[in-house]
Amino acid sequence: MTLRLGASRALALAVAPFLLSAVSSAQLSVASVQPSINASNVLPNADILVTFDRAISASALPPSSDDLKVFGKSTGPAAGTWSLDPGGLSARFTPALPFAAGEVVQLGISHDLVAVDGSVMRSAGFHSEFRVRTRPTTMTFSQGDTLNVRSPNGGGVRVYGGQASDLNDDGAVDLAIINQDTSDVRVFLNRADGTASFDPFLTPPTQTGDTPSPNESCDMNGDGLMDIVTGDKFGDTVSVLLGRGDGTFDPSAQYSMGDLPRGLAIFDMDGDGDSDVISANANSSNMSIRLNNGDGTLGARTSFNGGGSAEWGLASGDMNNDGIIDFVVGAQSSRRLIVWLGNGDGTFTQSGVLNGAGRIWMVVLGDVNGDGNLDVATSNGVDATGTIALGDGDGGLSMHQVQSTGGLVVATDLGDLDGDGDLDWIMSAFSGGAWTMHMNGGAGTFTTETTFIASQNPACALLFDFDGDQDLDIALLDEIADEVVLWENTSPGASFCPATPNSTGLSAAVSYTGSLSVAENDLRLHVGPMPDGFGFFFYGQSTQPGTPVGNGVLCLGSQLFRSAPAQATGNLLSAPFDLASPPVPGAAILSGSTWSFQLVFRDLPGGGAGFNFSDGLELTFL
């Protein structure tokens, strides 16, 4: 009897590993992710939902593991809560704070994530990113502070590039300016007091390798603090600056790359959950990769031909929507854009090649035509042009638009400056003495709308929300004047009345686009974020201290008028307001008069009476 039991146990022990191996032979896979890969106009407090093809356990979620990470390019490593649905198939991340307007948010899942059945993620892991919504504006910019980047009694520093990111973890976006002649990084901390102002730069600056130029924000050592990596042109190195969480950095560490690294990208290339480094090297006409050791130090260098001549501009993103990050490199001498698709193991396969793209200086990625695929914008140096190339979602590119700039153009960026849901385009014409802003017509076709004149010679333009009002402002970097000029995106009109959070988790704010001219009669009002459903505007010429009504606060006074109902979709209500056809004669809006507007809307999950209010907006008409 004992012998038989022992034999049975031995057989069971022998069979168990076989059965476990059979069960776990298949890979754990991501079935879907929300927001979707390369999504645009995402709410700033949106949850991230990852659905797997099989169950995972709660022990696989942070803080028990670090196999799932969320990172904002402006706000840094995201604080929040991970939770698991009862079946274990879906993991949800709820951010503790809203993401910044217009920023790119990245989700990374490492290849170490294990399912309940023992299966693991593919070696490439899984990566997704989306872009946060900005509120509608009238594109009225007011010039604010000019930040002096030179030391007192010091010489020129040659401002070139910079990063807009939260470097002291206070929720406000700061500025790190990269200086070529002094080979250092100088940090201006956002005062975060509603004044749209910054303190003088912190001293001493952090030194980099020789002549830094390209740069990226990241968390290289996984400590939850924002770091910076620079490409050092004449040092042939990259510098890793590990942040201390107060706007300062540890002494930088240099790692050799190719000859004259002009382009730089930071992303997880091998699926292990940390950030790796790749550079485009102009003089050696190749690419160099160093993988992260996991602690912010970099491993051995590997190099390969980038597919052109004088590889210069570089940007990363998922060009074929497969959950693996790719890169696009611009080769200046051969006038080529080349797409390299990530294999997920630190290697890449060449995909699309676009010839005749121009003598490319800088490359940025974004979905400009709203088809869910990443497109490419370039600045083309001595050609004095910029290029828009459309991505097909499979790693291919096609020429779409060439835009003249009027001088040597060194930098470019994309962002939704007017809040209409599509990406606008800004370029820096160094020899032309101006930054030019090109507005998207909705299908990725751009027209020139605004020009900002430089004191001397424009370098980069940084698009970010430095005043915290959920629209994109602009920091303009002048390379020779060594200054940063702040332009605040403002709309005429005064906001008033504190709105309570609605069922989106945020408060609804009123803004407008179009003209305040009664004669032109093209006013359009916008409210968001708010739950999808109907609402209507109260408007009048008097206000009152906020009175709790329903789930919100009413701030308009007596003699209220009501507009026709309008429908919100995608958590945004947008409706024309016909100045020529008031609902009653007494509600006529005349030139020179001042009126206040507030939206009341259905908000059933909010409890109480099931309705809520936006904040108020006061407008004086022309």
N, C-alpha and C positions, 0 to 999 in steps of 0.2 A: 504494500500500500504506500509506504513511504517512498519506495523507488518510483512507483508510478506517478505520485504527486511531484516528485523532484523532476522526473522526465517531462511532465506537463509544463512545469514552471520554466524549465530550460527551453522547451520549445517556444513558449510564449515570449520569453526574453529574446530568443533568436528572431522571432517573427516581428516583434514590435518595431525595431528599427526599420525593417523593410516597409511596414505599413506606414510609418511616419514619413519615410522618404517618399513613398508614393503619393501621400496626401499633400506634402509640401513641395512637390516637384514643380507645380505651376507657380508663377510669380504673382505677388500681390500687385494689383493695378488700380489706378485711379479711373473710376468710371465717369465721373463728371466733377467739375469745379465751378463754383459760383462766388464772385463774379467770374465770367468765362475768360479764357485766355485772351489777352489784349483788349479787354472790354474798356469802354470809355464812359465818362459821365456817371461814375459810380458815387453813391452817397458817401459823404466823408466818414460816417460811422457804420458803414455797411459791415455785416458779418461776412466772414469767409467760410464757405461750406464745401468740404471735400467729401465726396462719396466714393467708397472703395468697392471693389468687386467681391470682397469677402470681409468678414468681421475682423476688427482690431480690438484690442483691450484698452481699458482706461490707463493701464500702466505704460502704454505706448505714447501717451500724450504728455506734453510739457505740464508741470515741471518734472515729471518722473523721467522724461527723456528729452533730448534736444533734437529729435528727428524731424520736427515740424517747426519752421521759423517764418515769421512775418517781418518784413523790413520795408520801411518807407524811405525813399531817396531824400526826402526833406526832414522827416521826423525821426528817422533812425529805427533801431530794433523796437518793434511794437510791443508794448505791454498790453495784456489782456488775458482772457480766460478761454481755455480749450475745454470743450465738453463733448461727450459721446452720446449718440442716440441709443435708445434701449437695445436695438439689435446689433449695435457695434459697427454698422456699415458707414455711418456718416460722422465726421468730426467737424465741429463748429468752433471758429475763433470769433470771440466778441471783443473788439478793441476797447481798452479802458478809456481812451481819448480819441476824438475824431482825427482822421488823417488830414493833412494840410491840403488846401485847395490846389488842384492841378498836379499834385505829386504822383509819381509812379510808385505803386506798392507791389512788392514782390512776395510771393509764397514759395518756400522751398521745402521739399520733402526729401530726406536723405535715403540712400539705398539700404540703410540699416533698419528701416521700419519693418517690424515683424507682425504678421497677422496671427490671429488666434490659432490657426491650423499649422503655424510654423513657417509658412511661406513668407518670402521677403520681397521688397520692391526690386525692380530692375536695377541693374548696376548704375544706370544714369540718374536714378532718383526721378523726381518730378518737380517742375518749376512752372510757375505761372505769374503773370503780372497784369495789373490794370491801372487805369488812370482815374484820379478823383475829379469829380465835377467841380466847376467854378460857377459862381453866380453871374447872372446877366448884368452887364454894365453898358453905359453909354460911350465907353472908350474916351472918357474925359480924364486926362492925366494932369496932375499938379506936381510941380517940381518941389522936392523936399530937400533933405540934407545933402551936402556934398562931403563925402568922407575923404580926408587926406590920408594917403597911404604911406607918405614919407615920414621918417623920424624927424623930430625937431632939429633944425640945423643940419639935416642929413641930405644926401644927394638923391638922385633918381633911383627908383627901384624897378622900373619898367613892369608895371602891372600888366598881366596877360590874361590869366584865367582865375576861376574861383569856384567855390562850392557854397550853395545856400542850403544849410542843414542845421538842425538843432544840436549844437555842440556842448551845451551845458544842461541839457535835459530838463528845461523849464517849460517846454511846450511851444516856444517861439523859435522861429527860424533865424539863425545867425549867418554871418558872412565870413568865409575864409578866403582870403585873397592870395593868389599865387604870384610871386614876383621873380622875374628872370634875372635881373642884374644883381640882386642881393641874395638870390637862391634861398628864399625863405617863404614861410606862410605866416600871414598876419591876420588875426581873428578880431572881428568886430561883433560884440555881443549885442543882440537885440534887447532894448530896454523893456519890451513887453508891457508898456504902460499906456498903450493906446495912442502914443504920439508918433508912431512910425519912425522912431529914432534909434540910433545905435551909439553905444559908448565908443570912445577912442580905442584903437586896437591895443590888444594885450601885449605887454612887453615882458621879457624879450621875445622876438619872433622865433619860431622853430625853424632851424636850418634844414635844408634838403640837399640833395645832390646838385651838381652843377647845372644851372639854368633850367629850372622846372618849367613845364609848359602844360601838357595835358594832365588832368587830375580827375579823381573819382572819389565819392564818399562811399563808405562801406563799414562793416564791423568785421575786421580781420581776425580778431582773437576770440570772438564769441562772448565777450564780457558784457554785452548789452549797451556799449557806448559807441558813439560815432568815431570812426577813424577816417583818415585820408591817405590816398596813395597818389604820388605824383610821378610823372615821367620826366626824367632829367636829360634834356637834349644833349648837352655837351659832356655830361658825365657818362652817357651810355648806360644809365641805371634807372631803376625805379626806387623811390623812397617810400617806406612804410612809416606813417606817423600814427601811433596808437594813442587814442584820446583818453584823457583822464576824467572826462565828465564835467569839467569846469571851463572848457574852452581852450585849455592848454594840452600839450602833447608830450609824451616821452621823447627823448632824443631819437631822431629818425634813423632807420636802418636802410642801407643801400644794397641793392642787388643788381648785378650786371645783366644787361639785356643785349639787344643788337645795337648797331651803329645809328645814333640819332633817333631815339624813340619819340615819334611825333603823335602817335595815337595810343590810347590806353582804354582798356575795358576790364572790369572786375566782376566776375560771376563764378558760380560753382560749375566747373568744367567736368568733374569726375564723379559727381553725385554723392560726395561724402558729407555735404552739409556746410562746408566752409567756402570762403571766397578765394578764388584763384586769380592770377594776374596774367594778362596778355598785352603785348605792345606791338605796334606797327612801327618798323624801323626804316626810316626814309633812306639813309645812305647805304645800308646793307640790303635793301629791297627784300625784306623778309619779316616774318612774325616770330616772336619769342614768347614762350609760356613758362611760368613758374607756378607750380601747384603749392597750395598752402599746407603746411605741416599740421594745421589745426590750432596753433597757438599764435598765429600772426607772423611767424617766420616762414620763409619761402624755400622750397626744395630746389633741386637741380634744374637748370635751364635746358629747354628743348627749343629748337628753331626749325622753321620750314618756310618754303617759298610761298608768299602771299598771293601769287597769281598775277602780279603786275610788276610795275617798275616804280620805285620810290613810294612804297606804301606809306601813307600819311595820315588820313583820317580813319577813325575806328569807332564802331558802336556795336553794342550787343542787344539781342532780343530774340524772341522765338519767331523766326521767319516762316516756319512751316507748321506751326500750331500743334506740335507733337509733345509739348511739355519738356523739351530739352532746349537750352539756350544756345543760340547760334551767334555769329557775328558777321558784320558787313565792313569791308575795308575799302577805302578809296585810294587808288594808286595814282599819284599825281602825274608822273612823267608819261605813263601809258594811258592816262585819262580813262581809267576803268573803275567801275564799282563791281566788287566781287562778293558774293554771298558764300559763306562757309557754314555748313550745317554741322551741329555738334553730334558726335557719336556717343557722348555721355561718359567717355573714359579718358578725357583729356586730349582726344584727337578730333579732327574735323575733316569733312569731305566737301570739296568744292562743288558748289551748285551753280546758281545763276551768275552770269557775267554780263554787264551792261557796258558796252563800248561807247566812247564819245561823251562821257559824263562830265568832262571838264577837268581842269587841273585842281583836283580836290584838295581842300585844306582841312575841312571838318565835316564829320558825318553825324547826323542824329536820326533817330527812328521814332515813328509814331504813325497811327492810322489816320491819314489825312482825308480819306474819302469815305470813311464810315462802313467799310465792308468787313471789318473784323480782322484784316490782315495788316501787318506792319508795312509801312512805306518808308522811303528814305528821302531826307532833305540834306543837301550838301551846300557848302560855300566853296567857291571855285577859284580862289586866289587871284592870280593875274588875269584870269578871264573876265573878272568883274561881273560874275554871274553867280546865281544859285540854281540848283537843279532839284526838281521833285521827280522821283522815280517811284512807281507804284509796285508794291509786292503782290504776287498772285496767290500767296498762301501755301505755295509748294517750294519756296526758295528761289523763285524766278523774279526778275525785275523788268519793267518796261518804262521807257522815257515818257514823262507826262507833261512837264513844263520847265522851261528855262527862263529865269527872271534876271534882268539886268539890275546892277546895283550902283554903277557909276564910280567904281574905284576898286582897288585891291580889296577883296572881301576875305576876311580871316576867320570869321566865326558865324555860327547860326544856331538857332534853337526853335522848338515848337512848343506851343501852349495855347490854351483857349482863353485869349485875352478878353473877348467880349461876352463870354459865357453863353454862346449860342449852341454849344454842343459839338463844335468841330475845332480842329487845331489850326491856329494861326502861326505865322512864320516871321521871324525876325532875323536880319542879317546885319553884320558889322562891316562897313566899308572903310577900312583903315586909311587908305589914301584919299577916299572921298569925303572924309570928315563927318560921317553921319551913320546913324543906325536907321535902317528902313524896316517898317512894319508892314507886312503883307497879309491881308485879311482873306480868310477862306470863304469862298462862296457856297460851301456845303458839299461839293463834290471833289475837293482837292485842287481846285483852280483858284489862283490867288491874284489879287489886285493890290497895288500899293496904296496905302491909306494915310500913313503917318510917318514923318521923318523927325528924328531927334538929332540936333546938331551937337557935335562934340567940341570941347575946348581945343583939342588937338587931333588925336588919332584914336578912333574906336578900337577896342579889343572885344572882349566877350560881352554879351548881354545875358543876365541871369533873370529868369522869370520865376517869381515865387511870391507868396502872400506874406509880406513883412508887417502888415498892419492888422492881420487877423480878421479881416472882414469877408473872407471866403472868395475873393477875386485875386487875379494875378497882378502883382505890381512888377516893376522893372528896376533892376540895378544895372546901370551902364558903366562899364569899366573903360577908362581912358588910359591907353598904354603909355603915352608920352607925358601927359599931365599928371599921371600917378594919382588919379582920383576915381572915386566911385560916386556917381550921381544917381540919387534915388528919385524915381518917378512913381507917385502913388496913383493907382487907378481909382478915381473917384467919380461919382455921379452927382450932379447938382441936386439938391434936395437934402432934407434932414430926416434921419431916422429917429423915431421916438417910440416910447411905450415898450416895456419889457415883455416879450412874448414867452409863454410857458412852453416847455417841451411837449410835443405832440407824440403820436404813436410811432413816428419814425425814430424817436429818441432825441431829436433835435428841435429847435424852435424855428418856426416859419418866418422868413424875412421877405419884405416887399422890395423890389427893385424895378427899374424901368429901362427901356430902350426907346430909341426914336428921339424926336425933338419935343421940347416944351413949348414950341411955337403953336399957338392956336390956329394960325392960318395954315400951317403945314398939316396938322391933324394926323400925325402918324405915331401917336403915343401907344406904347404897349406895356402892360404891367405884368410882372412875373412874381410868383410866390413859391418858395420852397426852402427846405424840404417839407413836404406835407403828405399825408396819405392820399393815395389815388381816390378820387371821388369828386363831388362838385363843391363849389364855393361861390360866393359873390362878394363884391366890394361894398362896404359902407364908405361914404365919403361926405365931407362937409368942411366948413370953414372955422370950426371951433374944436378945441380939445379939452380934456378933463384929466385929472389924476386917474390912474388906472383903477377900474372897478372890476372885481372878479365877476365874470359872467360865464356860465357853462364850465368848460375846462380851461378857460383862458382869461384874458384881461381885455376889457373894452376901454379905449382911450379917446375915442371921439366924443364930442359934446352933443348938444342938442341940434335939432334940425338936420338929421341924417338923411342921405339919399342912398338909394340902392341900385347897383348895376344889375345887368342880366346875369344869370348863373353861367359859370364856366367849369370845364372839366379838367382835373389834374391827371396827368399820365406820367409814369416814370418819376413820381414824387415831385413833379413840378407843374404848376399851373401857369399858363401863359395865355394872355387874352388881349385883344385890342381894346382900347378905350376911345370911343367915338366922341370927340369934343364937340362935334357939330350937331349931335342928336342927344341932348340930355333927356333923362327919363321924365322930368317935369320942368316947366319953365324956370322955376326957382333954382334949378341945379345947373344952369348954364355956366360954363367955365369961360371967363373972359380974359383977354390979355391984361396982365398986371395983377391979376387976382391970385391968392394963395389958397390951396386946398390940401386937405389931409385925407389919406386913403388907408383903409385897414380891411383885410379879408377875414370873413367868417367862413368856416368850412366844417364839413362832417369829420368827426374824429371818434368813431364808435368805440374803439378799444380804450380810449382815454377815460371812460367812465362818466359819471355825472350825467349831464344832459346830452352827451354825445357830440358836442361841437366845441370848436376851439377858434382862436384868433391868431393872426399873424402879428408882427410888430406894426408900427405905423410909419408912413412916409409922407412928409410934407413937401409939396412942390409949388413953386411960384412960376406962373406961366407967362410967356412972352407974347 
